Amino acid sequence: MDHLADVKKFAKKPVNEAALAGMSKAYALVMSKPDTRYVACTDPTELERVRENFLKKKLGLKGTDLDATIKATCEHMKADNTKSRLTFYYLLAEHYGKLDGFVKK
């Protein structure tokens, strides 16, 4: 899959390619497995996992808007039946201004 092209379809700003490369490296194992490669927006357990493991643990976020942001991202990507986890995570990190955390210094 061409992750850059996929992110470009959905990103609202020019893609931070360095951050995307860092995310690709960080999530290479997850992206290599068919059962974890995509985000299932219809599965409440999956959405909870995105909130707890990515937004809270990885990005260090707190607050009550996390579920609403996940839902909005699902809605934004609704045209794509296979929502790439990498693209989904990129859009969430972009929304919260956290892309720089994935850029190698």
Protein Blocks (a to p, Z undefined) as FASTA:
>chain_A
ZZklmmmmmpmbdcdfklmmmmmmmmmmmmmpmklmpccfklmklmmmmmmmmmmmmnop
acjklmmmmmmmmmmmmmpmbacfklmmmmmmmmnopmmmmpcZZ
